[in-house]
């Protein structure tokens, strides 16, 4: 079969597999269980499947179903007037979802703000205020200046730069609003502000506030933020050091001059520091880091070992074949997925029966089985055709797994896939 014929066949198979999924979805939408109906509405939205007469679910007895229907309609770009009806819903869960969706899609105006300001539910008003503040709608927020809720007034104070930068005040805010409060209060993003932030950092004990303050440097010019973050990476406070390295990476990417710092992270007694350090070394793709990564293969944490396996595979280090073999026999999904990616990268043909065992084991994590299918197809491992065919033909398997396996069969033996689905070659 030529490539064009294979693509056409796979498209037809994909349509068949997902049409079956749509049939299952319709059954779920008619289920007597509110939980099942709610899940079906959300699943359809996630998969971008159209639900006929979605408005009818705004009358469902379950608030969870109605809430998901509102979110689905907004995502699909349904009319504003239809969504606005949900503001009269007796459930504050539904109303709060409605105001959030209306704001996200730019439907807010003075009339809506006044209407929400009069809503009896603090949850609804707070959701709207948060959405407006995140969107920078300062004019509409004035409708809530006299709100009876302390929480809402604190959010407004944070937005307006009026909140005292004390731990007890900041602790009551989400991390996003902690950041808003800091930047609004401190003013311009210059070197003077950066120095004030470094001093302020010493006054806080709560890990989440320290993390927020460090992450706030991301919004500063690089000539100010990077030197400050380099200093903080050397901090003995693990929260500060980890946040600084992550923020530095967001701004600058992977900088080989921080290899020594990342190695120090990997030698820490703290698992999270070792994991973040290993991720940074992996991102460097630096040949001189091979010894550091091999040492990481002995780490007690499977998170760290998994990162090191992938990093060494990216460096085309074939000496890790035995480690891969052992990891595929472990009970850790992280190690299995890392090893499967390494097999693909290093093009290891001799994988024993590990890939087939993962494919056939219905208890394995879905993403692990999908990855195993991809590996079998990429390397054209024809010994695993029976496993792949079994997955494709079993309609009870998740559609993404069936499709991944179909693609693998098409890569190994397209004529066999044609036979399975009755296509004429």
Residue pairs with C-beta under 8 A, 6 or more apart in sequence:
1 9
1 414
1 415
1 418
1 425
5 414
5 425
6 410
6 414
9 410
9 414
9 417
9 418
9 421
9 423
10 406
10 407
10 410
12 421
12 423
13 403
13 406
13 417
13 421
14 403
14 406
16 421
17 399
17 402
17 403
17 406
18 399
20 395
20 399
21 47
21 399
22 49
25 40
25 43
25 44
25 49
28 36
28 37
28 39
28 40
28 43
29 37
29 40
29 41
29 44
29 51
31 37
31 40
34 60
34 61
34 62
34 64
34 65
35 64
37 57
37 60
37 62
37 65
38 62
38 64
38 65
38 67
38 68
41 51
41 54
41 57
41 65
41 68
41 69
41 72
42 68
42 71
42 72
43 49
44 50
44 51
44 72
45 68
45 71
45 72
45 75
45 76
50 76
51 57
51 72
54 69
54 72
54 73
54 76
54 78
55 69
55 73
55 78
55 82
57 65
57 66
57 68
57 69
58 66
58 69
58 70
58 82
58 85
58 86
58 89
59 66
60 66
60 69
63 89
63 91
63 93
63 94
64 93
66 86
66 89
66 91
66 94
67 91
67 93
67 94
67 97
70 83
70 86
70 94
70 97
70 98
70 101
71 97
71 101
73 82
73 83
74 83
74 101
74 102
74 104
74 105
77 105
80 102
80 107
83 98
83 101
83 102
83 107
84 98
84 102
86 94
86 95
86 97
86 98
87 95
87 98
87 99
87 115
87 116
89 95
89 98
92 121
92 123
92 124
93 123
95 119
95 121
95 124
96 121
96 123
96 124
96 126
96 127
96 128
97 127
99 112
99 116
99 124
99 127
99 128
99 131
100 127
100 128
100 131
102 108
102 112
103 128
103 131
103 132
103 135
103 137
104 131
108 131
108 132
108 135
108 137
108 140
109 140
110 140
110 143
113 128
113 132
113 140
113 143
113 144
114 143
116 124
116 125
116 128
116 143
117 125
117 143
117 144
117 147
119 125
122 149
122 151
122 152
125 144
125 147
125 149
125 152
126 149
126 151
126 152
126 155
129 141
129 144
129 147
129 152
129 155
129 156
130 155
130 174
130 177
132 140
132 141
133 141
133 155
133 156
133 158
133 159
133 177
133 180
134 176
138 159
141 156
141 159
144 152
144 156
145 156
147 153
147 156
151 172
154 163
154 169
154 172
154 173
155 173
155 177
157 163
157 181
158 173
158 177
158 178
158 180
158 181
158 184
159 177
159 180
159 181
159 184
160 184
161 181
161 184
161 185
161 187
162 185
163 169
163 170
163 181
163 184
163 185
165 181
165 182
165 185
165 186
165 200
167 203
167 204
167 205
167 206
167 209
169 181
170 178
170 181
170 204
170 206
170 209
170 212
171 206
171 208
171 209
173 181
175 208
175 211
175 212
178 208
178 209
178 212
178 213
179 212
179 215
179 216
182 197
182 212
182 213
182 216
183 189
183 216
183 219
186 193
186 196
186 197
187 193
189 219
189 220
189 221
189 224
190 224
191 224
193 220
194 217
194 220
194 224
194 225
194 228
197 213
197 216
197 217
197 228
198 228
198 231
198 232
200 213
201 210
201 213
201 214
201 232
201 240
204 210
204 213
207 239
210 237
210 239
210 240
210 243
211 239
211 240
211 242
211 243
214 229
214 232
214 240
214 243
214 244
214 247
215 243
215 246
215 247
217 224
217 225
217 228
217 229
217 247
218 225
218 247
218 250
218 251
220 228
222 251
222 252
225 247
225 251
226 248
226 251
226 252
229 244
229 245
229 247
229 248
229 251
230 244
230 248
230 258
232 240
232 241
232 243
232 244
233 241
233 244
233 245
233 248
233 258
233 261
234 241
234 261
235 241
235 244
238 268
238 270
238 272
238 273
241 265
241 273
242 265
242 272
242 273
242 276
245 258
245 261
245 262
245 265
245 276
245 277
245 280
246 276
248 255
248 258
249 280
249 283
253 283
254 280
254 283
254 284
254 285
256 284
256 286
258 280
259 281
259 284
259 286
259 288
259 289
259 292
262 277
262 278
262 280
262 281
262 284
263 277
263 281
263 289
263 292
264 277
265 273
265 274
265 276
265 277
265 278
265 280
266 273
266 274
266 277
266 278
266 281
266 292
266 295
266 296
266 299
266 304
267 274
268 274
268 277
271 301
271 303
271 304
274 296
274 299
274 301
274 304
275 301
275 303
275 304
275 307
278 293
278 296
278 299
278 304
278 307
278 308
278 311
279 307
281 289
281 292
281 293
281 296
281 311
282 293
282 307
282 308
282 310
282 311
282 314
285 311
285 314
285 315
287 315
289 311
289 315
290 312
290 315
290 317
293 308
293 311
293 312
293 315
294 308
294 312
296 304
296 305
296 307
296 308
297 305
297 308
297 309
297 312
297 320
297 323
298 305
299 305
299 308
302 330
302 332
302 334
302 335
303 334
305 327
305 335
305 338
306 327
306 332
306 334
306 335
306 337
306 338
307 338
309 320
309 323
309 324
309 327
309 335
309 338
309 339
309 342
310 338
310 341
310 342
310 345
312 319
312 320
312 342
313 320
313 341
313 342
313 345
313 346
314 345
316 345
316 346
318 346
320 342
321 346
321 348
323 339
324 339
324 342
324 343
324 348
325 352
325 354
327 335
327 336
327 338
327 339
328 335
328 336
328 339
328 340
328 351
328 352
328 354
328 355
328 358
329 354
330 336
333 364
333 365
333 367
333 368
336 358
336 364
336 368
337 365
337 367
337 368
337 371
340 355
340 358
340 368
340 371
340 372
340 374
340 375
341 371
342 348
343 351
343 355
343 375
343 379
344 374
344 375
344 378
344 379
347 379
348 379
349 379
349 381
351 375
351 381
355 372
355 375
355 376
355 381
355 384
356 383
356 384
356 387
358 364
358 368
358 369
358 372
359 369
359 372
359 373
359 376
359 384
359 387
359 388
359 391
359 405
360 387
360 390
361 369
364 372
366 398
366 400
366 401
369 391
369 401
370 400
370 401
370 404
373 388
373 391
373 401
373 404
373 405
373 407
373 408
374 404
374 407
374 408
375 381
376 384
376 387
376 388
376 408
376 412
377 388
377 404
377 407
377 408
377 409
377 410
377 411
377 412
378 408
378 411
380 411
380 412
381 412
382 412
382 413
384 408
385 409
385 412
385 413
385 416
388 405
388 408
388 409
388 412
389 405
389 409
389 416
389 420
391 397
391 401
391 402
391 405
392 402
392 405
392 406
392 409
392 417
392 420
393 420
394 402
395 402
406 417
409 416
409 417
409 420
410 417
415 425
417 423
418 424
418 425
